[in-house]
Amino acid sequence: MPLEKYQYMSNVWRDGIFDNKVVFCTGGAGTICSAQVRAMVHLGADACIIGRNVEKTENMAKDIATARTGAKVLGLGAVDVRKPEALTAAAERCVKELGSIDFVIAGAAGNFLAPMDQISSNAMKSVIDIDVLGSWNTVKATLPYLIESAGKHKTDGKTLPPNGTGGRIIFVSATLHYTGTPMQSHVSVAKAGVDAMAMSVAIEQGPRGITSNVIAPGPIADTEGVARLSKSEGRDKSAKAIPSGRYGTVKEIADATIYLFSDTGSYVNGEVLVVDGGQWHTSGVGGRQWEYPDFLLAGAPVEGVAGGKKSKL
């Protein structure tokens, strides 16, 4: 059964603005990325979502397709973003079955909570490989198609693009590395790399018509990340430290995505769009779920969350 529209996008967007376009999304079965893709599909796009879990990815693709009658959404599971050949094959299949790749969302990510003295080199490498190398592989696999799309959908900012926009990529990052976040050193390093990559793509590929930007979500309610990486009893307290007074919604990330991919974002390139209600500006105000520096000096593993460090790491 289709979700109610306002659950995944605002009502201000005009239907059909992404007609005859295709969005390719890694991590597409996740809570945030699936909302981004669902909004694009509602507005006319077809989609290809990528994930490692076959059943989860295929089921999410079917669910997203309910956003618009006649929508085509491919769910390609068993694809590891750390393997370039797997992403290249996925991109080729997407183009073969759907006709193009006009928009890319690089959203695959890995995370857990642990101080750096409890993180092994292998654990660090795993996060870097998924976030940074995975984003790199995504760019490499889809870039030829994005360049083709950008060439077809150029805009001068003065004339209405007759066939809409194309040739755009969004990297899903975070705000952890702006001020430094305890127990997130590994992800902070990875997301800083993702941000730098987005800037490089903008500089090098911008002359070919491509736009490359970052969306950095803050804490988003009812997502896998919040469920795994925070304690339920501390969420109300941490929400009070956000200037907007609440956690965000997946709809607000989807709206940012539509803004950057549609004509409204045609002159935005190489930028980070933070969607966090102002949270990162209040990092020193308090409201933390773990008292600093006591929890670090205690040397104990993180407990009480599903996303704590696992022994095999």
C-alpha positions as CSV (number, residue, x, y, z in Angstrom):
1,M,0.0,0.0,0.0
2,P,1.5,3.4,-1.0
3,L,2.8,5.7,1.8
4,E,1.0,9.0,2.3
5,K,2.8,11.5,0.2
6,Y,3.7,13.9,3.0
7,Q,5.6,11.1,4.8
8,Y,8.4,11.3,2.2
9,M,8.2,14.7,0.5
10,S,6.6,18.1,0.9
11,N,3.6,19.2,-1.2
12,V,5.4,22.1,-2.9
13,W,7.0,20.1,-5.7
14,R,5.3,19.8,-9.1
15,D,4.5,16.3,-10.4
16,G,6.5,15.2,-13.4
17,I,9.6,17.3,-12.9
18,F,11.7,14.1,-13.2
19,D,9.7,12.4,-16.0
20,N,11.8,10.1,-18.2
21,K,14.8,10.3,-15.8
22,V,16.5,7.6,-13.9
23,V,18.1,7.7,-10.4
24,F,20.7,5.2,-9.3
25,C,21.1,4.9,-5.5
26,T,23.6,2.9,-3.4
27,G,22.2,2.1,0.1
28,G,18.8,2.5,-1.5
29,A,17.1,0.1,0.9
30,G,18.0,2.2,3.9
31,T,15.6,4.5,5.7
32,I,16.9,7.8,4.4
33,C,18.0,6.8,0.9
34,S,14.7,5.0,0.2
35,A,12.8,8.2,1.1
36,Q,15.0,10.1,-1.3
37,V,14.4,7.7,-4.1
38,R,10.7,7.4,-3.3
39,A,10.3,11.2,-3.7
40,M,12.1,11.1,-7.0
41,V,9.9,8.3,-8.3
42,H,6.7,10.1,-7.2
43,L,7.9,13.0,-9.3
44,G,8.4,11.0,-12.4
45,A,11.7,9.2,-12.2
46,D,12.4,5.5,-12.5
47,A,15.0,4.1,-10.2
48,C,17.6,1.5,-9.5
49,I,18.5,0.9,-5.9
50,I,21.6,-1.0,-4.8
51,G,22.2,-3.1,-1.7
52,R,23.9,-6.1,-0.3
53,N,20.8,-7.9,1.1
54,V,18.9,-9.3,-1.8
55,E,15.5,-9.8,-0.1
56,K,15.6,-6.4,1.6
57,T,16.6,-4.6,-1.6
58,E,14.1,-6.3,-3.8
59,N,11.2,-5.7,-1.4
60,M,12.1,-2.1,-0.9
61,A,12.2,-1.6,-4.7
62,K,8.6,-3.0,-4.9
63,D,7.5,-0.7,-2.1
64,I,9.0,2.4,-3.7
65,A,7.4,1.6,-7.0
66,T,4.0,2.1,-5.3
67,A,4.7,5.9,-5.2
68,R,3.6,6.3,-8.8
69,T,1.5,4.2,-11.1
70,G,3.6,2.8,-13.9
71,A,6.9,3.4,-12.1
72,K,9.9,1.1,-12.7
73,V,12.1,0.4,-9.8
74,L,14.9,-2.2,-9.9
75,G,16.2,-3.6,-6.7
76,L,19.7,-5.0,-7.3
77,G,20.9,-7.0,-4.2
78,A,24.1,-8.9,-3.6
79,V,26.0,-5.8,-4.8
80,D,29.0,-4.8,-2.6
81,V,30.0,-1.1,-3.2
82,R,33.6,-2.1,-2.2
83,K,33.8,-4.1,-5.5
84,P,34.1,-1.9,-8.5
85,E,33.1,-4.7,-10.9
86,A,29.9,-5.2,-9.1
87,L,28.9,-1.6,-9.3
88,T,29.9,-1.4,-13.0
89,A,27.7,-4.3,-13.7
90,A,24.8,-2.8,-11.7
91,A,25.1,0.5,-13.6
92,E,25.2,-1.3,-17.0
93,R,22.0,-3.3,-16.1
94,C,20.3,-0.1,-14.9
95,V,21.0,1.6,-18.2
96,K,20.0,-1.5,-20.2
97,E,16.7,-1.9,-18.5
98,L,15.7,1.7,-17.7
99,G,17.5,3.6,-20.4
100,S,19.9,6.0,-18.6
101,I,21.4,7.2,-15.4
102,D,20.6,10.9,-14.8
103,F,21.0,11.2,-11.1
104,V,23.1,9.3,-8.6
105,I,22.8,9.1,-4.8
106,A,25.9,7.7,-3.1
107,G,24.4,6.6,0.2
108,A,26.0,3.3,1.2
109,A,27.6,3.6,4.6
110,G,28.8,1.7,7.7
111,N,28.8,2.8,11.3
112,F,29.1,1.6,14.9
113,L,30.0,3.3,18.2
114,A,33.4,2.8,19.8
115,P,36.3,4.9,21.0
116,M,39.4,4.7,18.8
117,D,41.4,2.6,21.2
118,Q,38.8,-0.2,20.7
119,I,38.7,0.0,16.9
120,S,41.0,-2.4,15.1
121,S,42.7,-1.5,11.8
122,N,40.3,-3.9,10.0
123,A,37.3,-2.2,11.5
124,M,38.6,1.2,10.4
125,K,39.4,-0.2,7.0
126,S,35.9,-1.6,6.7
127,V,34.2,1.8,7.3
128,I,36.7,3.6,4.9
129,D,36.1,1.0,2.2
130,I,32.3,1.2,2.4
131,D,32.0,5.0,2.7
132,V,35.0,6.4,0.8
133,L,35.9,3.6,-1.6
134,G,32.3,2.7,-2.1
135,S,31.5,6.3,-3.1
136,W,34.5,6.4,-5.4
137,N,33.4,3.2,-7.1
138,T,29.9,4.6,-7.5
139,V,31.3,7.7,-9.2
140,K,33.5,5.6,-11.5
141,A,30.7,3.2,-12.5
142,T,28.1,5.9,-13.3
143,L,30.2,8.8,-14.5
144,P,30.0,8.0,-18.2
145,Y,26.2,8.0,-18.0
146,L,26.1,11.2,-15.9
147,I,28.2,13.0,-18.5
148,E,25.9,11.8,-21.2
149,S,22.9,13.0,-19.2
150,A,24.5,16.4,-18.4
151,G,25.1,17.0,-22.1
152,K,21.5,16.4,-22.9
153,H,20.1,18.6,-20.1
154,K,22.3,21.7,-20.0
155,T,20.9,24.8,-18.5
156,D,22.0,28.4,-18.7
157,G,19.8,29.6,-15.9
158,K,17.8,31.8,-18.2
159,T,15.9,29.4,-20.4
160,L,13.5,26.8,-19.0
161,P,15.2,23.4,-19.6
162,P,12.8,21.7,-22.0
163,N,13.5,18.2,-20.8
164,G,14.4,18.9,-17.2
165,T,17.7,18.3,-15.5
166,G,20.3,15.6,-15.4
167,G,23.9,14.7,-14.8
168,R,23.8,15.3,-11.0
169,I,25.2,13.4,-8.0
170,I,24.6,13.7,-4.3
171,F,26.8,12.1,-1.6
172,V,25.1,11.4,1.7
173,S,27.5,12.5,4.4
174,A,27.2,13.6,8.1
175,T,28.2,16.5,10.4
176,L,30.3,14.4,12.8
177,H,33.7,15.7,11.6
178,Y,32.8,19.4,11.7
179,T,33.6,19.7,15.4
180,G,34.7,16.2,16.2
181,T,32.5,13.5,17.7
182,P,33.6,11.0,20.3
183,M,33.2,7.3,19.4
184,Q,33.0,8.3,15.8
185,S,36.6,8.8,14.8
186,H,36.4,6.2,12.0
187,V,33.2,7.6,10.5
188,S,34.4,11.2,10.9
189,V,37.5,10.3,8.8
190,A,35.4,8.5,6.2
191,K,32.8,11.3,5.8
192,A,35.5,14.0,5.6
193,G,36.9,11.9,2.7
194,V,33.4,11.7,1.1
195,D,33.0,15.5,1.4
196,A,36.4,16.1,-0.3
197,M,35.5,13.6,-3.1
198,A,32.3,15.5,-3.8
199,M,34.3,18.8,-4.2
200,S,36.8,17.1,-6.5
201,V,34.0,15.8,-8.7
202,A,32.5,19.3,-8.9
203,I,35.8,20.8,-9.9
204,E,36.8,18.2,-12.5
205,Q,33.4,17.3,-13.9
206,G,31.6,20.7,-13.6
207,P,32.9,21.8,-17.0
208,R,31.1,18.8,-18.5
209,G,27.8,20.0,-16.9
210,I,27.8,17.8,-13.8
211,T,26.9,19.0,-10.4
212,S,28.2,17.3,-7.4
213,N,27.0,18.1,-3.9
214,V,26.7,16.7,-0.4
215,I,23.7,16.3,1.9
216,A,24.7,16.0,5.5
217,P,21.8,14.9,7.6
218,G,21.6,15.4,11.4
219,P,19.7,13.0,13.6
220,I,16.7,11.8,11.7
221,A,13.8,10.3,13.6
222,D,12.7,6.7,13.0
223,T,15.8,5.7,11.1
224,E,18.1,2.8,11.4
225,G,20.9,5.1,12.4
226,V,19.1,6.7,15.3
227,A,17.8,3.3,16.4
228,R,21.2,1.6,16.3
229,L,23.4,4.5,17.6
230,S,21.5,6.1,20.4
231,K,19.8,5.1,23.6
232,S,16.0,5.4,23.5
233,E,15.9,6.9,27.0
234,G,18.3,9.7,26.0
235,R,16.7,10.9,22.7
236,D,14.4,13.5,24.2
237,K,17.3,15.0,26.0
238,S,19.5,15.2,22.9
239,A,16.6,16.6,20.8
240,K,16.4,19.6,23.2
241,A,20.0,20.5,22.3
242,I,18.9,21.0,18.6
243,P,18.0,24.6,17.9
244,S,14.9,23.4,16.0
245,G,13.9,21.5,19.1
246,R,13.4,18.1,17.4
247,Y,14.9,15.3,15.3
248,G,14.5,15.7,11.5
249,T,12.4,13.5,9.2
250,V,13.3,11.6,6.1
251,K,10.9,13.9,4.2
252,E,13.3,16.8,4.9
253,I,16.2,14.9,3.5
254,A,14.1,14.0,0.4
255,D,13.1,17.6,0.0
256,A,16.8,18.7,0.0
257,T,17.4,16.0,-2.6
258,I,14.7,17.3,-4.9
259,Y,16.0,20.8,-4.5
260,L,19.5,19.8,-5.6
261,F,18.4,17.5,-8.5
262,S,15.8,19.8,-9.9
263,D,16.1,23.2,-11.7
264,T,16.2,24.9,-8.3
265,G,19.7,23.5,-7.8
266,S,21.2,24.1,-11.2
267,Y,23.8,26.6,-10.0
268,V,24.7,24.8,-6.8
269,N,27.9,22.8,-7.2
270,G,30.5,21.6,-4.8
271,E,28.5,22.5,-1.7
272,V,27.5,20.7,1.5
273,L,23.8,21.1,2.4
274,V,23.5,20.5,6.1
275,V,20.0,19.3,7.1
276,D,20.2,19.0,10.9
277,G,18.0,21.7,12.5
278,G,21.2,23.6,13.5
279,Q,22.4,20.7,15.7
280,W,26.1,20.8,14.8
281,H,26.3,24.5,15.9
282,T,25.4,23.4,19.5
283,S,27.8,20.6,19.9
284,G,29.3,22.2,23.0
285,V,26.0,23.0,24.7
286,G,25.4,19.6,26.3
287,G,22.6,17.1,26.3
288,R,24.9,14.3,25.4
289,Q,23.8,10.7,26.1
290,W,27.3,9.8,27.3
291,E,29.0,12.1,29.9
292,Y,32.3,13.4,28.5
293,P,35.1,12.5,29.3
294,D,34.0,9.9,31.9
295,F,32.8,7.3,29.4
296,L,36.1,7.5,27.5
297,L,38.4,7.3,30.6
298,A,36.4,4.3,31.9
299,G,37.6,2.3,29.0
300,A,34.4,0.2,28.9
301,P,32.8,-0.8,25.6
302,V,29.7,1.0,24.5
303,E,26.5,-0.6,25.7
304,G,22.8,0.1,25.5
305,V,22.8,0.5,21.7
306,A,22.5,-1.9,18.8
307,G,25.3,-0.2,17.0
308,G,28.0,-0.7,19.6
309,K,31.4,-2.2,18.7
310,K,31.2,-5.9,18.0
311,S,33.9,-8.2,19.3
312,K,34.7,-9.5,15.8
313,L,35.7,-6.0,14.8
